Amino acid sequence: MNLHYLMLFLHIAGVTVWVGGMFFAYVCLRPVAASQLEPPARLTLWRGVFARFFPAVWVSVLAILGSGLAMMLAVGMKAAPIYWHMMFGIGLVMMLIFMHVFFAPWRRLQRAVDAADWPAGGAALGQIRKLVALNTTLGFINIAVATLGHLLANG
């Protein structure tokens, strides 16, 4: 098997899990949870959802970063098309946003739910919601760059 295809599979699988998971959480789960659950139940639900989703995001981030770098290094950083560099830059911003979510508002949400501090939990969840919206948008921009970027390179 050509190593390039394995790296491409890992890359696309990681993006699918991460961006697809954010889309589902933001567009499908969030509105229903907000309209049907009181804050204690809603915040407890999100604590459980993120506890299951975030480990998958860490694996996805490692797969995306590792496979992307491997593919870029295989052709040479200078020889990689401009849109690959664009994807790399956007992806790094997304990863930094995720790390901020994980190490700051997610930790605050965990502590707030554990302490039944619903106002603090709501504030933390609000921060996560905004950052997930931003990362979902960046994810779709990156998918557009990945699929349409060759038009930039080929005119």
C-alpha positions, 0 to 999 in steps of 0.5 A: 500500500502506498504510504500517501494513501494511508496518510490521506485516509488518516487525515480525512478520517480525523477531519470527519470525526472532528468537524463532523462532531462539532457540526452535530453538536452545534447544529443538532444537539445544542438547540434541542438540549437548550430548548428541552433541558433545564440548566442542571440537566443540560450542563450535565449532558454537555459534561458527559458529551464532551468527556466522550468527544474530546478524547476523540478530538485529541486522536483526530488532532494527532492524526491530522497533524501527523498525516498532514506533515508527513504528506507535506514533507514527502513532497517537500515543504517548498514544493507543497501547493499553496493551498496545503500551506493554507490548510496547515495554517487554518488547522493550526489555528483550529488546534490552538482553539481546541486546546484553549477550549480543553484547558480553560472553559472545559475545565471550568465546566467540569468543576462547575457541574461537579459543584452544582454551580449552574451559573458558572457552568452556563458561562463556561458552556457559553464560551465553549459554544462560541469557540465551537462555532468558530472552529466549525466555521474554520473546519468548513473553510478548510474543507473548501480549501482542501477540495477547491484549493487546486483551483488556486494552484492551477488558475 
